[in-house]
Amino acid sequence: MSTPTIAPPERDPADVAPADSYHKADPVWVYRDGWRAGIIEAASRYAVTVTYRPTSRPGTGVDTFTAPYVSPRAEEDPALDRRSPAGLALRRPYA
């Protein structure tokens, strides 16, 4: 699925996956001043906690989102998707 183009309040509720359908390390889009790439850290019945890229610059943020503000992501994000089995980000080797 490509980057969503519709804001959360305009989404069809039938197209919104429940928060507890996500699992740790699932790649997602989150809506924070536009759709941003993220990775699920934890999920509950009511919301998900996501590490995401708040801007196009390096760096991440962590926040909690309700289901309408989250959507599955298929595209790879090199800054987020390089993770160890323990869920920790891996450093790129020095060239």
TILUMLUM-693891 format. One record per residue (C-alpha): residue number from 1; residue in three letters; z negated, x, y negated. Coordinates in nm, 2 decimals, always signed. Layout:
[node NUM, "ALA", [Z, X, Y]]
...
END
This chain:
[node 1, "MET", [+0.00, +0.00, +0.00]]
[node 2, "SER", [+0.09, +0.14, -0.34]]
[node 3, "THR", [-0.12, +0.13, -0.65]]
[node 4, "PRO", [-0.21, -0.23, -0.73]]
[node 5, "THR", [-0.05, -0.38, -1.04]]
[node 6, "ILE", [-0.27, -0.68, -1.09]]
[node 7, "ALA", [-0.62, -0.68, -1.25]]
[node 8, "PRO", [-0.91, -0.79, -1.03]]
[node 9, "PRO", [-0.97, -1.13, -1.21]]
[node 10, "GLU", [-0.60, -1.22, -1.14]]
[node 11, "ARG", [-0.61, -1.13, -0.77]]
[node 12, "ASP", [-0.57, -1.41, -0.51]]
[node 13, "PRO", [-0.91, -1.43, -0.34]]
[node 14, "ALA", [-0.73, -1.46, +0.00]]
[node 15, "ASP", [-0.59, -1.10, -0.07]]
[node 16, "VAL", [-0.93, -0.95, -0.13]]
[node 17, "ALA", [-1.10, -0.78, +0.17]]
[node 18, "PRO", [-1.47, -0.84, +0.21]]
[node 19, "ALA", [-1.68, -0.54, +0.09]]
[node 20, "ASP", [-1.83, -0.49, +0.44]]
[node 21, "SER", [-1.48, -0.45, +0.59]]
[node 22, "TYR", [-1.47, -0.10, +0.45]]
[node 23, "HIS", [-1.61, +0.21, +0.62]]
[node 24, "LYS", [-1.73, +0.55, +0.51]]
[node 25, "ALA", [-1.43, +0.77, +0.42]]
[node 26, "ASP", [-1.18, +0.49, +0.39]]
[node 27, "PRO", [-0.93, +0.57, +0.11]]
[node 28, "VAL", [-0.92, +0.30, -0.15]]
[node 29, "TRP", [-0.81, +0.21, -0.50]]
[node 30, "VAL", [-1.09, +0.10, -0.74]]
[node 31, "TYR", [-1.05, -0.07, -1.08]]
[node 32, "ARG", [-1.22, +0.12, -1.36]]
[node 33, "ASP", [-1.00, +0.11, -1.68]]
[node 34, "GLY", [-0.71, +0.08, -1.44]]
[node 35, "TRP", [-0.67, +0.15, -1.07]]
[node 36, "ARG", [-0.81, +0.48, -0.96]]
[node 37, "ALA", [-0.80, +0.66, -0.62]]
[node 38, "GLY", [-1.13, +0.67, -0.44]]
[node 39, "ILE", [-1.31, +0.72, -0.11]]
[node 40, "ILE", [-1.57, +0.48, +0.03]]
[node 41, "GLU", [-1.92, +0.64, +0.06]]
[node 42, "ALA", [-2.11, +0.33, +0.18]]
[node 43, "ALA", [-2.05, -0.04, +0.22]]
[node 44, "SER", [-2.27, -0.35, +0.23]]
[node 45, "ARG", [-2.21, -0.72, +0.25]]
[node 46, "TYR", [-2.20, -0.73, -0.13]]
[node 47, "ALA", [-2.04, -0.41, -0.26]]
[node 48, "VAL", [-1.91, -0.06, -0.19]]
[node 49, "THR", [-2.01, +0.28, -0.33]]
[node 50, "VAL", [-1.71, +0.49, -0.40]]
[node 51, "THR", [-1.64, +0.84, -0.51]]
[node 52, "TYR", [-1.33, +0.81, -0.73]]
[node 53, "ARG", [-1.12, +1.00, -0.99]]
[node 54, "PRO", [-1.20, +0.84, -1.33]]
[node 55, "THR", [-0.92, +1.02, -1.50]]
[node 56, "SER", [-0.61, +1.23, -1.40]]
[node 57, "ARG", [-0.81, +1.54, -1.47]]
[node 58, "PRO", [-1.02, +1.72, -1.21]]
[node 59, "GLY", [-1.36, +1.57, -1.13]]
[node 60, "THR", [-1.50, +1.26, -0.97]]
[node 61, "GLY", [-1.74, +0.99, -1.04]]
[node 62, "VAL", [-1.95, +0.77, -0.81]]
[node 63, "ASP", [-2.00, +0.40, -0.87]]
[node 64, "THR", [-2.06, +0.07, -0.70]]
[node 65, "PHE", [-1.78, -0.20, -0.70]]
[node 66, "THR", [-1.76, -0.55, -0.57]]
[node 67, "ALA", [-1.48, -0.65, -0.34]]
[node 68, "PRO", [-1.23, -0.78, -0.61]]
[node 69, "TYR", [-1.24, -0.43, -0.77]]
[node 70, "VAL", [-1.14, -0.25, -0.44]]
[node 71, "SER", [-0.81, -0.23, -0.25]]
[node 72, "PRO", [-0.70, -0.02, +0.05]]
[node 73, "ARG", [-0.51, +0.29, -0.04]]
[node 74, "ALA", [-0.23, +0.45, +0.18]]
[node 75, "GLU", [-0.12, +0.73, -0.06]]
[node 76, "GLU", [-0.29, +1.06, -0.02]]
[node 77, "ASP", [-0.49, +1.20, -0.31]]
[node 78, "PRO", [-0.53, +1.58, -0.26]]
[node 79, "ALA", [-0.84, +1.60, -0.48]]
[node 80, "LEU", [-1.02, +1.33, -0.27]]
[node 81, "ASP", [-0.87, +1.33, +0.08]]
[node 82, "ARG", [-0.94, +1.69, +0.18]]
[node 83, "ARG", [-1.28, +1.64, +0.35]]
[node 84, "SER", [-1.47, +1.79, +0.64]]
[node 85, "PRO", [-1.59, +1.57, +0.93]]
[node 86, "ALA", [-1.93, +1.56, +0.76]]
[node 87, "GLY", [-1.77, +1.39, +0.46]]
[node 88, "LEU", [-1.80, +1.69, +0.23]]
[node 89, "ALA", [-1.51, +1.79, +0.01]]
[node 90, "LEU", [-1.34, +2.11, +0.12]]
[node 91, "ARG", [-1.26, +2.39, -0.12]]
[node 92, "ARG", [-0.91, +2.51, -0.13]]
[node 93, "PRO", [-0.87, +2.87, -0.02]]
[node 94, "TYR", [-0.81, +3.13, -0.30]]
[node 95, "ALA", [-0.45, +3.24, -0.32]]
END
